[in-house]
Amino acid sequence: MPWYNNDYPPSYKNQPVHIRDKAVEIANALLQEGNDEGTAIAIGLKLAREHFAKKEEENNIAKLKDDHTI
């Protein structure tokens, strides 16, 4: 069952909105590829967390570079 707007798996309930929205996007794509709901939910949340962790790391690196530019 695809998820939309405020309709999302209970395990996403306490996630920050940006992570929850990305997880729903990923989980829906996985469902369309034929994955079962449990797998889609777990992978969606894992990949969403990784996505934002990577973005945060990239932002921190860029900030460090800016701080060290003469």
C-alpha positions as CSV (number, residue, x, y, z in Angstrom):
1,M,0.0,0.0,0.0
2,P,1.6,3.3,-1.0
3,W,1.8,6.1,1.5
4,Y,1.0,9.7,1.0
5,N,1.0,13.0,3.0
6,N,0.3,12.1,6.7
7,D,-0.4,8.5,5.9
8,Y,2.9,6.7,6.7
9,P,4.0,3.5,8.5
10,P,3.8,3.7,12.3
11,S,7.6,3.2,12.6
12,Y,8.1,6.5,10.9
13,K,6.0,8.4,13.4
14,N,8.8,9.7,15.6
15,Q,11.1,10.6,12.8
16,P,11.9,14.2,11.8
17,V,9.6,15.3,9.0
18,H,12.4,15.6,6.4
19,I,13.5,12.0,7.1
20,R,10.0,10.7,7.2
21,D,9.1,12.3,3.9
22,K,12.2,11.0,2.2
23,A,11.6,7.5,3.7
24,V,8.1,7.5,2.4
25,E,9.4,8.5,-1.1
26,I,11.9,5.7,-1.1
27,A,9.6,3.1,0.4
28,N,6.9,3.9,-2.3
29,A,9.5,3.4,-5.0
30,L,10.5,0.1,-3.5
31,L,6.9,-1.0,-3.4
32,Q,6.5,-0.2,-7.1
33,E,9.6,-2.4,-7.7
34,G,7.8,-5.3,-6.1
35,N,9.3,-5.3,-2.6
36,D,7.1,-6.3,0.3
37,E,5.9,-3.6,2.7
38,G,8.2,-4.6,5.6
39,T,11.3,-4.6,3.5
40,A,10.3,-1.3,1.8
41,I,9.6,0.4,5.2
42,A,13.0,-0.7,6.7
43,I,15.1,0.1,3.7
44,G,13.2,3.4,3.1
45,L,14.1,4.6,6.6
46,K,17.7,3.4,6.5
47,L,18.3,5.1,3.1
48,A,16.6,8.3,4.2
49,R,18.8,8.5,7.3
50,E,21.9,7.8,5.2
51,H,20.8,10.5,2.6
52,F,20.6,13.2,5.2
53,A,23.7,12.1,7.1
54,K,25.6,12.3,3.8
55,K,24.2,15.8,3.1
56,E,25.1,17.0,6.6
57,E,28.7,15.6,6.1
58,E,29.0,17.4,2.8
59,N,27.8,20.6,4.3
60,N,30.3,20.3,7.2
61,I,33.1,19.7,4.7
62,A,32.1,22.7,2.6
63,K,32.0,24.8,5.8
64,L,35.4,23.7,6.8
65,K,36.8,24.5,3.4
66,D,35.2,28.0,3.6
67,D,36.7,28.5,7.0
68,H,40.2,27.7,5.8
69,T,40.0,29.8,2.6
70,I,42.3,32.8,2.8
